[in-house]
Amino acid sequence: MAILEKLSSIQLSCLFVIVFACVCNGFYLPGSYMHTYPNGAPIFAKVNSLTSIETELPFSYYSLPYCKPPGGIKKSAENLGELLMGDQIDNSPYRFKMNVNESVYLCTTNPLNENEVKLLKQRTRDLYQVNMILDNLPAMRYAKQNGINIQWTGYPVGYAPPQSNEDYIINHLKFKVLVHEYEGSGVLLGTADETMAVVAEPETKKNEYEIVGFEVVPCSVKRDPEAILKLKMYDPVDPVNCPVDIDKSQIIREQERVSFTYEVEFVKSDIRWPSRWDAYLKMEGARVHWFSILNSLMVIFFLAGIVFVIFLRTVRRDLTRYEELDKEAQAQMNEELSGWKLVVGDVFRVPNCPKLLCVMVGDGTQILGMAIVTIVFAALGFMSPASRGMLLTGMIILYLFLGIVAGYVGVRLWITIKGTSEGWRSISWSVSCFFPGIVFLILTVLNFILWGSKSTGAIPISLYFILLSLWFCISVPLTLLGGYFGTKAEPIQYPVRTNQIPREIPARKYPSWLLVLGAGTLPFGTLFIELFFILSSIWLGRFYYVFGFLLVVFILLVIVCAEVSVVLTYMHLCVEDWQWWWKAFFASGSVSLYVFMYSINYLIFDLRSLSGPVSAMLYLGYSLIMAIAIMLSTGTIGFLISFYFVHYLFSSVKID
């Protein structure tokens, strides 16, 4: 009856989680302050780094011979996350006037030299995209591919028609700006840079408009050089019907002058300000997400059945029968003990490499806490894509301040294992340096590669010093403080004494680590479908914003990791294997091995267009960081749950 009650409570919990996912998935905050423009008000577009799914190496927009703004190039203020992601947002010469449709000339380049032609052709063949931003909205491009309507952010640098050996540059842009008349909702308003905000007064904002969409149609046009050179920047030109014939397109070759022009059309739209990001965040593959969740629920119920049947029936029955015996019968039964009861004097023996275990569990707690807070806030809508880089910035800040938790957990576990607080400072320092050290080492190697490629994805030296300062001034002191609190906390007392002489572990037909590595397949089965969408958002330039589903998958992953580690720990104890500490950690932590293998599979089969060893090394380097973080966090879940399970199990046994 107790089992049925517990199962029904689990089912109700899972139902609540699924309903919560639906609510979270449909709700998000716009993420930026509204800015309204009166008729004729100037609006300036910005440009971000050139990006490509072929190379994954971002480059500056002005690394190509594009028109520069009259007042010179000015970089926009960027947060920590934008800098780490390789974003470089600059001003541009593209200037619009609210509700004024016009066709405008920008500039004509000098005759292209050999290096410029080579660079333009290389960027064209590597499928580089120009990323423009207007009022914090990325430019959206709609295209047909194999009869299917698809949408992209940005437009290509150029194109190479299949029937031609030449490359053509995109030098004419047709913009469509969707606007909605301001209705006086009394919301917060601000500048387009989102640097300040004021409260809107409805009566003073009549006949003003908010930008709710930004679309672009790119094309290549060969202009008459004699006529075009007589024009000045922002002079009117004749509009163009895109696309144009190849013989009328602008070819990329030496001594050619390229003229850049654009058209803009303002269209009134019924889209409201809070919904303007919906076009970018259209969720695709919802059925696949639900299939992933249902698949995970089946794994959870299967493991839960094993846990409850074995533990609640077998273990409880043994303990109840044992407690009902008198002292003489207990003494006689102690001589006939078998299975997990035989290792009662060794189960809490100090494990191999105890310091490393404490450090990894401490770091795992820090990463796990960061993931929990980030995913919950993102699911509630506080991590909007309109705030570029805020997700990564928030994760870094959370990681820094959660150092206090990592230090506390690592030192308290060390005191529990060793029985003394001696060496707690060394543990705290190791916790603060272990995972950040690995990340800094990998990023440094990747950064040298990016510097060699002259990519904007390279972390500047100044940012390196900022990250090191944040780590040394915030994370390290907080980790030491957490370690100090760990020494003041009461250590966990073992329920049984440890024998002086360790018990011999019986020989087994197959290595126990084989079972541990195989256990990682169950958590991976919970994770891998969502992992595909995450990798696609990172490497294929797609927006990922189904954080409601991600929250559900994360909760299910935690449950599966806990169940897998407990089941495996019990199985090892039943065969008199008392060295359960590291096995409990890697039973769930081994999911990282499958995540890294899946990343390699994704590189080979889904990123076939990725070109060159530099791009592959970048991909594998970032995937390795992700796999190590997953190993530490999932391993920590399995170890802590297994520790408390073993503690509870042997606290129920009365053996002298």
C-alpha positions in Angstrom: 0.0 0.0 0.0 2.9 2.3 0.9 4.4 1.6 -2.5 1.2 2.5 -4.3 0.9 5.7 -2.4 4.5 6.7 -3.3 4.0 5.8 -6.9 0.8 7.8 -7.1 2.7 10.8 -5.6 5.4 10.4 -8.2 2.8 10.4 -11.0 1.2 13.5 -9.6 4.5 15.2 -9.4 5.4 14.3 -13.0 2.0 15.6 -14.1 2.6 18.9 -12.4 6.0 19.2 -14.0 4.5 18.6 -17.5 1.8 21.2 -16.9 4.4 23.6 -15.7 6.4 23.1 -18.9 3.4 24.1 -21.0 3.0 27.3 -19.0 6.7 28.2 -19.0 7.0 27.5 -22.7 4.4 30.0 -23.7 5.6 32.8 -21.5 8.6 35.1 -21.8 9.4 38.7 -21.1 10.2 41.0 -24.1 13.6 41.7 -22.5 14.1 45.3 -23.7 12.5 48.7 -23.2 10.1 50.0 -25.8 11.3 52.9 -27.9 8.8 54.9 -30.0 9.5 57.1 -33.0 7.5 60.0 -34.5 7.1 60.3 -38.2 10.4 61.3 -39.9 12.5 60.4 -36.9 15.9 59.0 -37.8 16.5 55.3 -37.1 20.0 53.8 -37.3 20.7 50.2 -38.0 23.7 48.4 -36.5 25.9 45.5 -37.7 27.2 42.5 -35.8 30.0 40.1 -36.6 29.9 38.1 -39.8 29.1 34.5 -39.0 29.1 31.2 -40.8 27.9 27.7 -40.0 30.7 26.5 -42.2 33.6 27.7 -40.1 32.1 29.0 -36.8 34.7 31.7 -36.9 33.2 35.2 -36.6 34.8 38.2 -38.3 34.3 41.9 -38.0 31.8 43.5 -40.5 34.3 46.1 -41.6 36.9 43.4 -42.4 35.2 43.5 -45.8 35.1 46.6 -48.1 31.7 47.8 -47.0 30.6 51.4 -46.7 31.5 53.1 -43.4 29.3 55.6 -41.5 30.0 59.3 -42.1 31.0 59.9 -38.4 33.4 56.9 -38.3 33.0 53.4 -36.8 31.8 53.3 -33.2 31.5 50.2 -31.2 28.4 49.6 -29.0 28.7 48.8 -25.4 28.8 45.0 -25.0 28.3 42.8 -21.9 30.6 40.0 -20.9 28.5 37.3 -22.6 28.5 39.2 -26.0 32.3 39.5 -25.8 32.8 35.8 -25.0 30.4 34.8 -27.9 32.5 36.8 -30.4 29.8 39.5 -31.0 31.2 42.9 -32.2 28.3 45.3 -32.7 29.2 48.5 -34.6 27.2 51.4 -36.1 26.5 51.4 -39.8 25.7 53.9 -42.6 22.2 52.4 -43.0 19.8 55.2 -41.8 16.1 55.2 -42.0 13.3 57.8 -41.4 10.2 56.6 -39.7 7.4 55.9 -42.2 9.5 57.4 -45.1 9.8 54.9 -48.0 13.0 55.6 -50.0 15.7 54.1 -52.2 19.1 55.4 -51.2 22.7 55.4 -52.5 25.4 54.7 -49.9 28.9 54.6 -51.5 31.1 53.1 -54.2 34.3 51.3 -53.3 37.7 51.9 -54.8 38.7 49.3 -57.5 38.9 46.0 -55.7 42.5 44.8 -55.3 43.7 41.2 -55.2 43.4 40.7 -51.4 39.9 42.1 -51.3 38.7 39.9 -54.1 40.3 36.9 -52.5 38.7 37.7 -49.1 35.2 38.4 -50.6 35.3 35.1 -52.5 36.4 33.2 -49.5 33.7 34.7 -47.3 31.1 34.0 -50.0 32.1 30.3 -50.4 32.2 29.9 -46.6 28.5 31.0 -46.5 29.2 34.0 -44.3 26.1 36.0 -43.2 25.8 39.7 -42.5 23.9 40.3 -39.2 22.1 43.6 -39.0 20.1 44.9 -36.0 17.4 47.6 -36.0 15.9 48.7 -32.6 17.4 45.5 -31.1 15.7 43.2 -33.7 17.9 41.1 -36.0 17.2 41.3 -39.7 15.0 38.4 -40.8 15.3 36.9 -44.3 12.7 34.5 -45.8 13.6 32.0 -48.5 12.4 28.9 -50.2 14.5 25.8 -50.1 13.3 22.6 -51.7 9.8 24.0 -51.8 9.8 24.7 -48.1 9.6 28.3 -46.7 12.4 28.8 -44.3 13.6 31.9 -42.3 17.1 33.0 -41.5 18.6 35.8 -39.5 20.9 37.9 -41.6 21.8 37.8 -45.3 24.7 36.3 -47.3 27.9 38.2 -48.2 27.5 36.9 -51.7 26.5 33.9 -53.7 27.9 31.6 -56.4 25.2 30.4 -58.9 25.5 26.7 -59.7 25.6 27.4 -63.5 28.4 29.9 -63.1 32.0 29.8 -61.9 31.9 33.4 -60.8 31.0 34.9 -57.4 28.6 37.8 -56.9 28.4 40.2 -54.0 25.2 41.3 -52.3 25.3 45.1 -52.7 21.6 46.1 -52.7 19.2 45.5 -49.8 15.4 45.8 -49.7 14.3 46.4 -46.1 10.8 46.0 -44.8 10.2 47.6 -41.4 7.0 46.5 -39.6 5.7 49.2 -37.3 2.8 49.4 -34.9 1.2 52.7 -33.8 1.8 53.4 -30.2 -1.4 53.0 -28.1 -0.4 54.6 -24.9 0.0 51.7 -22.5 2.1 53.6 -20.0 5.0 51.2 -20.2 8.7 51.9 -19.7 10.3 53.5 -22.7 14.0 53.9 -23.5 16.6 54.5 -26.1 17.3 52.0 -28.8 20.5 51.1 -26.9 18.4 50.3 -23.8 20.7 52.4 -21.7 18.0 54.5 -20.0 14.3 54.4 -19.3 11.5 56.8 -18.6 7.8 56.3 -17.9 5.7 56.9 -21.0 3.0 59.6 -20.9 0.2 58.3 -23.2 -1.0 61.8 -24.2 2.4 62.8 -25.5 3.0 59.7 -27.6 0.3 60.0 -30.1 1.2 59.4 -33.8 4.4 57.6 -32.7 5.3 54.1 -33.8 7.2 51.2 -32.3 9.2 48.8 -34.5 7.9 45.3 -34.4 9.6 43.6 -37.4 12.7 43.9 -39.5 12.9 42.0 -42.8 15.5 42.1 -45.6 15.6 40.9 -49.2 19.2 40.8 -50.5 20.2 41.0 -54.2 23.2 41.8 -56.4 22.9 44.7 -58.9 25.5 46.1 -61.4 25.1 49.9 -61.5 26.2 52.2 -64.2 29.7 53.4 -62.9 29.5 56.8 -64.6 26.1 57.8 -63.3 26.6 56.3 -59.8 29.9 58.1 -59.1 28.1 61.5 -59.4 26.0 60.7 -56.4 26.6 61.5 -52.8 25.8 59.4 -49.7 22.0 59.2 -49.1 21.1 60.5 -52.6 18.0 58.9 -54.1 18.4 56.1 -56.7 16.0 54.0 -58.7 14.5 51.0 -56.9 15.4 47.5 -58.0 13.2 44.4 -58.6 15.0 41.5 -56.8 16.2 39.1 -57.9 17.9 40.3 -61.0 19.5 38.3 -63.9 23.0 37.1 -63.5 24.3 39.3 -66.3 23.0 42.3 -64.4 24.5 41.3 -61.1 27.7 42.7 -59.5 30.6 40.3 -60.1 33.5 39.9 -57.6 36.8 40.5 -59.5 39.8 42.7 -59.5 39.5 46.4 -60.6 35.7 46.2 -60.2 34.0 49.1 -58.3 31.1 47.9 -56.1 28.2 50.4 -55.4 26.1 49.8 -52.3 22.4 50.9 -52.3 19.3 50.1 -50.3 15.6 50.5 -50.2 13.3 50.7 -47.2 9.6 50.3 -46.9 7.6 50.8 -43.7 4.5 48.6 -43.3 1.9 49.0 -40.6 1.4 45.8 -38.6 -1.0 44.4 -36.1 1.8 42.8 -34.2 2.1 44.3 -30.7 5.4 45.1 -29.0 5.4 42.2 -26.5 4.9 39.8 -29.4 7.5 41.1 -31.8 10.0 38.3 -31.0 7.5 35.6 -31.8 8.6 35.3 -35.4 12.1 34.5 -34.2 11.1 32.1 -31.5 8.6 29.9 -33.4 9.0 26.6 -31.7 9.6 23.7 -34.1 9.5 20.1 -33.3 7.2 20.3 -30.3 6.1 16.7 -30.7 9.8 15.7 -30.5 10.2 17.5 -27.2 7.1 15.7 -25.8 8.4 12.4 -27.1 11.7 13.1 -25.2 9.8 13.8 -22.0 7.6 10.7 -22.3 10.6 8.6 -23.1 12.3 9.9 -19.9 9.2 9.2 -17.8 9.2 5.6 -19.0 12.9 5.3 -17.9 12.0 6.9 -14.5 9.1 4.6 -13.8 11.2 1.6 -14.7 14.0 2.6 -12.4 11.5 3.7 -9.7 9.9 0.2 -9.9 13.3 -1.4 -9.3 14.1 1.0 -6.4 10.8 0.5 -4.6 10.5 -3.2 -5.2 14.1 -4.0 -4.2 14.5 -1.6 -1.3 11.1 -1.3 0.2 10.4 -5.0 0.0 13.7 -6.7 0.2 15.7 -4.3 2.5 12.8 -3.5 4.7 11.8 -7.1 5.1 15.4 -8.1 6.1 15.7 -5.2 8.6 12.3 -5.9 10.1 13.1 -9.6 10.5 16.5 -8.8 11.9 15.0 -6.4 14.5 12.4 -8.9 15.7 15.1 -11.4 16.8 16.4 -11.4 20.3 20.0 -10.7 21.1 21.2 -14.3 20.9 19.5 -14.9 17.6 21.0 -11.6 16.3 24.5 -12.8 17.4 23.9 -16.1 15.6 22.6 -14.3 12.5 25.6 -11.9 12.4 27.7 -15.0 11.7 25.5 -15.9 8.8 25.2 -12.5 7.2 25.5 -12.2 3.5 25.4 -9.6 0.8 25.5 -5.9 1.8 25.4 -6.7 5.5 28.9 -8.2 5.3 30.5 -4.9 4.4 29.2 -3.1 7.4 32.7 -2.6 8.7 34.2 -1.3 5.4 31.4 0.6 3.7 32.6 4.0 5.1 36.3 3.3 4.7 38.3 6.2 3.2 38.0 6.0 -0.6 40.9 6.3 -3.1 41.9 9.9 -3.9 39.6 11.4 -1.3 40.8 15.0 -1.9 40.0 14.7 -5.7 36.6 13.3 -4.8 35.8 16.2 -2.5 37.0 18.8 -5.1 35.0 17.3 -7.9 31.8 17.1 -5.7 32.3 20.7 -4.6 32.8 21.9 -8.2 29.8 19.8 -9.3 27.6 21.4 -6.7 28.6 24.8 -8.0 27.9 23.9 -11.6 24.6 22.2 -10.6 23.4 25.3 -8.6 24.3 27.6 -11.6 22.3 25.3 -14.0 19.3 25.2 -11.7 19.0 28.9 -11.2 19.7 29.7 -14.8 17.2 27.3 -16.3 14.5 28.3 -13.8 14.9 32.0 -14.5 15.1 31.3 -18.3 11.9 29.2 -18.1 10.1 32.1 -16.3 11.1 34.4 -19.0 13.9 36.5 -17.5 16.6 35.5 -20.1 15.2 37.1 -23.2 17.1 36.8 -26.5 16.6 40.5 -26.9 19.3 40.9 -24.2 22.2 39.5 -26.1 24.8 37.7 -24.0 22.7 38.0 -20.8 22.3 34.2 -20.5 26.1 33.6 -20.6 26.7 36.7 -18.4 24.2 35.5 -15.8 25.7 32.0 -15.8 29.2 33.4 -15.1 28.0 35.7 -12.3 26.0 32.8 -10.7 29.0 30.5 -10.9 31.2 33.1 -9.2 28.9 33.7 -6.3 28.1 30.0 -5.8 31.7 29.4 -4.9 30.6 29.7 -1.3 28.4 26.6 -1.8 31.2 24.7 -3.5 33.7 25.4 -0.7 31.2 24.4 2.0 30.2 21.1 0.4 33.8 20.2 -0.5 35.3 20.9 2.9 32.4 19.3 4.8 32.7 16.1 2.8 36.5 16.2 3.5 35.9 16.5 7.2 33.3 13.7 7.1 35.7 11.4 5.2 38.9 12.2 7.2 37.3 13.0 10.6 39.4 16.2 10.9 39.4 19.7 9.5 43.1 19.7 8.8 43.9 20.6 5.2 40.6 22.4 4.6 42.3 25.4 3.0 44.0 23.2 0.5 40.6 21.7 -0.4 39.0 25.2 -0.8 41.8 26.3 -3.0 41.6 23.2 -5.1 37.8 23.5 -5.4 38.2 27.1 -6.6 40.9 26.2 -9.2 39.9 22.8 -10.5 37.1 23.4 -13.0 38.0 27.1 -13.8 41.6 25.9 -14.5 40.5 23.3 -17.0 38.2 25.8 -18.7 41.0 28.5 -18.9 43.5 26.0 -20.2 41.1 24.9 -23.1 40.0 28.5 -23.8 43.7 29.6 -24.0 44.5 26.9 -26.6 41.4 27.8 -28.6 42.2 31.5 -28.3 45.6 31.1 -29.9 43.9 29.3 -32.8 41.4 32.2 -33.1 44.1 34.8 -32.9 45.9 33.1 -35.7 42.7 33.3 -37.8 42.1 37.0 -36.9 38.6 36.2 -35.7 36.4 38.4 -33.5 35.7 35.2 -31.5 39.1 35.5 -29.9 39.0 36.7 -26.3 40.9 40.0 -26.0 43.7 40.2 -23.5 41.8 42.8 -21.5 38.9 40.4 -21.2 41.3 37.7 -20.0 42.4 40.0 -17.2 38.8 40.9 -16.4 37.8 37.2 -16.1 40.9 36.4 -14.0 40.1 39.4 -11.7 36.5 38.3 -11.3 37.6 34.8 -10.5 40.4 35.8 -8.0 38.4 38.6 -6.4 35.0 37.0 -6.1 35.0 33.2 -6.6 38.2 32.4 -4.7 37.4 34.4 -1.5 33.8 33.1 -1.5 35.0 29.5 -1.9 37.4 30.0 1.0 34.6 31.5 3.1 32.4 28.5 2.2 35.2 26.2 3.3 35.5 28.1 6.6 31.7 27.6 7.2 32.2 23.9 6.3 34.7 23.6 9.2 32.2 25.1 11.6 29.4 22.8 10.5 28.9 19.6 12.4 30.5 16.7 10.5 28.2 13.8 9.4 28.6 10.9 11.8 28.9 7.4 10.4 26.3 5.0 11.8 28.8 2.1 12.0 32.5 1.8 12.9 35.1 1.0 10.3 37.3 -2.1 10.8 41.1 -1.7 10.9 41.7 -4.4 8.4 39.9 -4.0 5.0 37.7 -6.8 3.9 38.8 -8.6 0.7 36.5 -8.0 -2.2 35.4 -11.2 -4.0 36.6 -11.7 -7.5 34.0 -11.0 -10.3 33.6 -12.4 -13.7 33.5 -9.0 -15.3 35.0 -5.6 -14.3 32.7 -3.5 -12.1 33.6 -0.4 -14.1 31.9 -1.9 -17.2 28.6 -1.7 -15.4 29.3 1.8 -14.2 30.0 3.0 -17.8 26.9 1.3 -19.1 24.7 3.0 -16.5 25.4 6.3 -18.2 23.2 5.3 -21.1 20.0 5.8 -19.0 20.6 9.5 -18.1 21.8 10.0 -21.7 18.5 8.6 -23.0 16.7 11.4 -21.0 19.0 14.1 -22.4 20.0 13.4 -26.0 16.9 14.7 -27.8 17.1 18.1 -26.1 20.8 18.0 -26.6 20.3 18.0 -30.3 18.2 21.2 -30.2 20.8 22.9 -27.9 23.7 22.0 -30.3 21.7 23.2 -33.2 21.1 26.6 -31.5 24.8 27.0 -30.7 26.3 25.8 -34.0 23.6 26.5 -36.6 22.7 30.0 -35.5 19.2 29.1 -34.3 17.4 30.6 -31.4 16.8 28.2 -28.5 14.0 29.4 -26.3 12.0 26.3 -25.2 13.4 26.6 -21.6 10.1 25.2 -20.2 10.9 21.9 -21.9 14.5 22.2 -20.9 13.5 22.6 -17.2 11.3 19.5 -17.4 14.1 17.5 -19.0 16.6 18.8 -16.4 14.3 17.6 -13.5 13.9 14.2 -15.1 17.7 14.0 -15.6 18.3 14.7 -11.9 15.8 11.9 -11.0 17.3 9.4 -13.4 20.8 10.1 -12.2 19.8 9.7 -8.6 18.0 6.4 -9.3 20.8 5.0 -11.4 23.4 5.7 -8.8 21.4 4.3 -6.0 20.6 1.1 -7.9 24.2 0.6 -8.9 25.5 1.3 -5.4 23.1 -1.3 -3.9 24.2 -3.9 -6.5 27.8 -3.4 -5.7 27.2 -3.6 -1.9 25.2 -6.9 -2.5 28.3 -8.5 -4.1 30.4 -7.3 -1.1 32.1 -4.5 -3.1 32.5 -1.8 -0.4 34.4 0.6 -2.8 31.3 2.4 -3.8 32.3 6.1 -3.6 33.8 6.6 -7.1 31.4 4.1 -8.7 28.4 6.1 -7.3 29.9 9.3 -8.8 30.7 7.9 -12.2 27.5 5.8 -12.5 25.6 9.0 -13.3 28.7 11.1 -14.3 29.5 8.7 -17.1 26.6 10.3 -19.1 29.2 12.9 -20.1 31.1 10.3 -22.1 28.0 9.7 -24.2 27.4 13.4 -24.5 30.9 13.9 -25.9 30.5 10.9 -28.2 27.2 12.3 -29.4 28.9 15.7 -30.0 31.4 14.0 -32.3 28.5 12.2 -34.0 26.8 15.6 -34.5 30.0 17.0 -35.9 30.3 14.2 -38.5 26.7 13.8 -39.6 24.9 17.1 -38.8 27.7 19.6 -39.3 29.0 18.1 -42.5 29.4 21.6 -43.9 31.9 22.6 -41.1 35.1 23.1 -43.0 38.7 23.0 -41.9 40.6 21.6 -38.9 40.4 25.0 -37.1 36.6 24.9 -37.0 36.6 21.2 -35.9 39.1 22.0 -33.0 36.9 24.8 -31.8 33.9 22.6 -31.8 35.6 19.8 -30.0 37.2 22.2 -27.5 33.8 23.7 -26.5 32.2 20.3 -26.5 34.9 19.0 -24.1 34.1 21.9 -21.7 30.4 21.0 -21.8 31.1 17.3 -21.2 33.3 18.0 -18.2 30.7 20.3 -16.7 28.0 17.7 -17.2 30.2 15.0 -15.6 30.9 17.0 -12.5 27.2 18.0 -12.0 25.6 14.7 -12.8 28.3 12.8 -10.8 27.6 15.0 -7.8 23.9 14.2 -8.0 24.6 10.5 -8.0 27.2 10.6 -5.3 25.3 12.7 -2.8 22.1 10.6 -3.2 24.1 7.4 -2.9 25.9 8.7 0.2 22.7 9.5 2.0 21.2 6.2 0.8 24.1 4.2 2.2 24.1 6.2 5.4 20.3 5.6 5.9 20.7 1.9 5.0 23.4 1.1 7.6 22.0 3.4 10.2 19.1 0.9 10.3 21.4 -2.1 11.1 22.4 -2.8 14.7 25.6 -4.7 14.4 28.4 -4.4 17.0 
